[in-house]
């Protein structure tokens, strides 16, 4: 009797397991296919001769050079200003800090057009600060500085979130011991906090740089699309799409390769660090 009950219960559970596995695999497969198909199409529909012709388009290399320069400058600004800000935010936990964190993350979710309008209203000739700058003889919009500012505005939240989480993940007891031994706050920050949070800071910096490289909307509205002056890689894709599809596709493929390489390197590094941490904790146990 008990054997029959067990076999019956197994028979009842089996269809549920099959339906569950089939349903989850089907849903996962549909989304995965939808996400991969455009990337595959971008690759397989471009032969090497078309890629070579597209990559030699006159607007490609100036846009590439401009993108590398502006994203690097943007990353330097984000890291130099974002690291101390993330440190200060991680050391406090109150309503004001929550409000500040929400505000600094806001540019990451703002529509690109809204970000561009906001930058113009702040730094344009009639803006809050732009009017004063104009009277001093400086005009920010539609310049190289505008490209850097747009990239910084939209990419900074990615670094700040990663850096704040990395600093919060530090064991406070290590910082406390260092302070009781007479270490100054600056020494604690540079000798203990930064090395411990280093992997998280590097990952955040990489994501911030990738976001700056792919910036489009805010740059278009705030800096314009002036070839050789403010035209970045993404803006070059937008421009060449109307006249030379091969160039637009070749540029898009370059951006995809850069993004994939960066994300894959981050994934591998994170997994290795996690395995090393788990191995060391298991060994110590």
C-alpha positions as a printed Julia matrix, in Angstrom:
285×3 Matrix{Float64}:
  0.0    0.0     0.0
  2.8    2.37    0.91
  4.66   1.5    -2.29
  1.59   2.29   -4.35
  1.17   5.63   -2.56
  4.77   6.58   -3.22
  4.57   5.67   -6.89
  1.31   7.56   -7.22
  2.76  10.67   -5.57
  5.8   10.48   -7.82
  3.51  10.2   -10.82
  1.69  13.3    -9.7
  4.88  15.31   -9.15
  6.47  14.38  -12.47
  4.11  16.35  -14.72
  4.5   19.41  -12.52
  8.27  19.21  -12.81
  8.07  18.73  -16.57
  5.73  21.69  -17.0
  7.91  23.85  -14.78
 11.11  23.01  -16.63
  9.46  23.43  -20.01
  7.86  26.72  -19.07
 11.0   28.28  -17.58
 13.18  27.06  -20.43
 10.72  28.37  -23.0
 10.42  31.8   -21.37
 14.18  32.07  -20.92
 14.8   30.95  -24.48
 12.37  33.46  -25.94
 13.93  36.4   -24.11
 17.47  35.22  -24.84
 16.66  34.82  -28.54
 15.06  38.25  -28.66
 18.13  39.85  -27.05
 20.7   38.0   -29.16
 19.0   38.18  -32.56
 19.74  41.9   -33.23
 23.4   41.39  -32.26
 23.65  38.34  -34.52
 21.99  40.25  -37.35
 24.44  43.1   -36.92
 27.34  40.67  -37.36
 26.19  38.21  -40.03
 24.75  40.82  -42.41
 28.08  42.65  -42.75
 30.84  41.05  -44.79
 34.47  41.96  -44.38
 34.69  44.15  -47.49
 31.67  46.17  -46.36
 33.12  46.44  -42.87
 36.42  47.71  -44.27
 34.62  50.2   -46.49
 32.47  51.38  -43.6
 35.32  51.75  -41.16
 37.21  53.96  -43.61
 34.34  56.43  -43.85
 35.67  60.0   -43.37
 33.63  60.58  -40.22
 34.71  57.39  -38.44
 38.18  58.16  -37.15
 37.56  61.74  -36.02
 34.49  60.49  -34.12
 36.49  57.64  -32.6
 39.27  59.98  -31.47
 36.77  62.43  -30.02
 34.95  59.66  -28.16
 38.14  58.3   -26.62
 39.24  61.76  -25.5
 35.9   62.85  -24.05
 35.11  59.56  -22.32
 38.57  59.47  -20.75
 38.19  63.03  -19.46
 34.71  62.19  -18.21
 36.01  59.12  -16.39
 38.77  61.12  -14.69
 36.2   63.66  -13.45
 33.82  60.94  -12.27
 36.5   58.98  -10.39
 38.16  62.0    -8.79
 34.87  63.5    -7.63
 32.85  60.34   -7.22
 35.25  58.42   -4.99
 35.17  60.88   -2.05
 31.41  61.39   -2.54
 30.79  57.64   -2.43
 32.99  57.37    0.67
 31.05  60.08    2.49
 27.71  58.54    1.52
 28.81  55.09    2.69
 29.84  56.36    6.12
 26.39  57.75    6.98
 22.9   56.34    7.04
 20.11  58.84    7.45
 17.27  60.42    5.49
 19.46  63.14    3.99
 21.91  60.56    2.65
 19.04  58.58    1.13
 17.78  61.71   -0.62
 21.27  62.54   -1.93
 21.78  58.98   -3.17
 18.47  59.11   -4.99
 19.37  62.43   -6.59
 22.79  61.3    -7.82
 21.27  58.15   -9.31
 18.56  60.1   -11.09
 20.55  60.88  -14.29
 20.85  57.14  -14.93
 17.09  56.79  -15.4
 16.26  60.16  -16.93
 15.24  60.09  -20.61
 18.15  61.38  -22.74
 16.07  64.33  -23.98
 15.35  65.37  -20.39
 19.04  65.18  -19.53
 19.88  67.36  -22.54
 17.25  69.96  -21.65
 18.42  70.01  -18.03
 22.02  70.61  -19.08
 20.97  73.42  -21.4
 18.91  75.08  -18.65
 21.88  74.86  -16.3
 24.79  75.72  -18.6
 23.2   77.27  -21.69
 23.51  80.98  -22.42
 20.24  81.64  -20.6
 20.82  78.96  -17.95
 21.37  79.22  -14.22
 25.14  79.12  -14.49
 25.49  79.52  -18.24
 24.35  83.13  -18.18
 27.11  84.06  -15.77
 29.64  82.09  -17.85
 28.46  83.9   -20.98
 29.07  87.26  -19.34
 32.57  86.06  -18.5
 33.13  85.24  -22.16
 32.64  81.45  -21.98
 30.07  79.51  -23.96
 29.64  75.86  -23.0
 26.97  74.41  -25.34
 28.1   72.91  -28.65
 31.72  72.64  -27.56
 34.06  69.83  -26.58
 33.42  70.72  -22.94
 29.71  70.13  -23.49
 30.43  66.61  -24.75
 32.48  65.85  -21.63
 29.82  67.34  -19.36
 27.02  65.34  -20.98
 29.01  62.12  -20.69
 29.88  62.88  -17.05
 26.26  63.67  -16.16
 24.85  60.39  -17.47
 27.73  58.09  -16.49
 28.54  59.27  -12.96
 25.62  57.36  -11.3
 27.04  54.03  -12.46
 30.34  54.67  -10.72
 28.75  56.19   -7.62
 26.44  53.25   -7.05
 29.23  50.7    -7.44
 31.68  52.72   -5.32
 29.19  53.33   -2.52
 28.33  49.63   -2.37
 32.02  48.72   -2.35
 32.79  51.08    0.53
 29.77  49.84    2.49
 31.0   46.29    2.05
 34.17  47.0     4.05
 34.26  45.53    7.53
 34.03  48.53    9.87
 36.14  46.76   12.47
 39.22  47.06   10.26
 38.73  50.8    10.0
 38.11  51.09   13.73
 41.29  49.17   14.59
 43.32  51.41   12.31
 41.91  54.53   13.93
 42.58  53.21   17.46
 46.19  52.56   16.43
 46.56  56.24   15.6
 46.01  56.27   11.84
 44.62  59.53   10.5
 41.34  59.56    8.55
 43.27  60.18    5.33
 45.61  57.26    6.02
 42.67  54.97    6.79
 41.02  55.98    3.53
 44.06  55.6     1.28
 45.77  52.63    2.95
 42.76  50.52    3.97
 39.46  51.63    2.44
 40.68  52.17   -1.13
 42.53  48.84   -1.48
 39.6   46.9     0.0
 37.05  48.64   -2.21
 39.37  48.66   -5.22
 37.69  45.87   -7.25
 34.29  47.51   -6.86
 35.71  50.89   -7.83
 37.33  49.45  -10.94
 34.1   47.72  -11.96
 32.15  50.94  -11.44
 34.7   52.93  -13.43
 34.47  50.47  -16.31
 30.67  50.63  -16.38
 30.81  54.42  -16.18
 33.22  54.6   -19.1
 31.06  52.24  -21.17
 27.98  54.36  -20.46
 29.85  57.52  -21.46
 30.99  55.87  -24.69
 27.41  55.0   -25.61
 25.9   58.37  -24.66
 23.72  59.86  -27.4
 20.65  61.92  -26.5
 22.04  64.39  -23.98
 25.13  64.94  -26.11
 23.04  65.6   -29.21
 20.9   68.22  -27.47
 23.6   69.88  -25.4
 26.7   69.57  -27.59
 25.23  69.16  -31.04
 26.44  66.91  -33.83
 29.27  68.91  -35.36
 31.63  66.7   -37.36
 35.17  66.83  -36.01
 34.11  69.01  -33.09
 31.34  67.37  -31.05
 30.44  64.29  -33.1
 31.08  61.15  -31.05
 30.91  57.54  -32.23
 27.23  57.15  -31.41
 26.4   60.43  -33.16
 28.45  59.27  -36.15
 26.3   56.12  -36.29
 23.21  58.31  -36.31
 24.59  60.54  -39.07
 26.01  57.86  -41.35
 22.82  55.81  -41.05
 21.11  58.3   -43.33
 23.78  58.24  -46.03
 25.97  55.13  -45.68
 24.46  52.09  -44.0
 27.77  50.22  -44.16
 29.53  52.87  -42.11
 26.71  52.93  -39.57
 26.8   49.15  -39.28
 30.59  49.05  -39.02
 30.59  51.68  -36.28
 27.82  49.85  -34.46
 29.83  46.64  -34.63
 32.88  48.39  -33.17
 30.79  49.65  -30.24
 29.33  46.18  -29.68
 32.79  44.59  -29.62
 34.08  47.18  -27.16
 31.07  46.76  -24.88
 31.21  42.94  -25.01
 34.94  42.87  -24.28
 34.52  45.17  -21.31
 31.55  43.32  -19.84
 33.15  39.91  -20.37
 36.35  41.02  -18.68
 34.34  42.34  -15.72
 32.35  39.1   -15.49
 35.45  36.91  -15.53
 37.25  39.12  -13.01
 34.24  39.13  -10.66
 33.86  35.35  -10.82
 37.57  34.79  -10.17
 37.49  37.15   -7.22
 34.4   35.41   -5.83
 36.01  31.96   -6.17
 39.2   33.2    -4.55
 37.25  34.74   -1.67
 35.19  31.59   -1.18
 38.32  29.46   -1.34
 40.15  31.54    1.24
 37.14  31.58    3.56
 36.75  27.82    3.14
 40.43  27.27    3.85
 40.33  29.42    6.97
 37.24  27.53    8.16
